[in-house]
């Protein structure tokens, strides 16, 4: 701001100087002085052009020149020298120029808004401190807008500050400004593509977009998060919501069912998720698919059965050890009947109802570890069609070497 004021002052002074310069000079030479100079010049020429032997002709021409000079002398009233214009006469013009220039500057540059912007940026540290303090009063919408303006100003100077980009994106979401939120999280994701918080925030604004390409990119980011952590509640919730909005009901149901397994029984979100699953099944025309498995033990396995442990029942494809659905139950008496359905799915986009053929595997783990260890008893069925109407039998008869 100071630089602008200095530039304006210099320009005004320069223009004032231009106004003063032509009119402040002394008046031009008067008519008598010009006639005198002309007479002397002509007299010199006569002396040079007429040699001494032609003195008579020279005298006649000098007399004629003197006569012309006397005729050209004006009367006293006409010969009064013009007085030069006073510099003070130009002062009102300079003042008018300065007032007009400053008025146009104030009118066209929005100086009050500049002052307001400077005041808002000065409040940014205090507003950020309140946001980070959980015990502080929440910001109002006006304070949110001021903080957003302050963050944009700060990011012009420090564009690599990931935390500021994330905070600006969240402010955009709170204020329902999709453009600000998307651009802020996009900038944060470009600088920190492996940051889980940044990836989830960017995915959230993308899943809220009306652009199908944004929705696809959001789903892709959420799947990347779930591959690293398949129990991430926020990622599962966002993926289920996005899949439902895109009418991908199978994936939405799978994500919500995994959430039901993760969330505590007393969590208030369970009721909402169950209603969402029911709605998705109605929209997709899906009936609940159940697979009943009857587990028995061989005589050797029954003799070596541990006193406590966990029974893992999984259903998967023959060529893959990664199960499609898993159920974990405490070790109890045998024969044992277990029911699996889509709520037992491992991934939201791969449900038990989508598997027509597969292998059922049973693993008894004394220490609750899913991976088979030396001495653990297990069994598996043949690769067969998964009949929904009648139980599938599995005999636990093998021991891991």
Secondary structure by P-SEA (a helix, b strand, c coil): caaaaaaaaaaaaaaaaaaaccccccccccaaaaaaaaaaaaaaaaaaaccccaaaaaaaaaaaaaaaaaaacccccccccccccccccaaaaaaaaaaaaaaaaaaccaaaaaaaaaaaaaaaaaaaaaaaccccccccaaaaaaaaaaaaaaaaaccccaaaaaaaaaaaaaaccaaaaaaaaaaaaaaccccaaaaaaaaaaaaacccaaaaaaaaaaaaaaaaaccccaaaaaaaaaaaaaacaaaaaaaaaaaaaacccccccaaaaaaaaaaaaaaaacccbbbbbbbbbbcaaaaaacccbbbbbbbbbccccccccbbbbbccccccbbbbbcccccccccccccccccbbbbbbbbccccccccccccccccccccccccbbbbbbcccccc
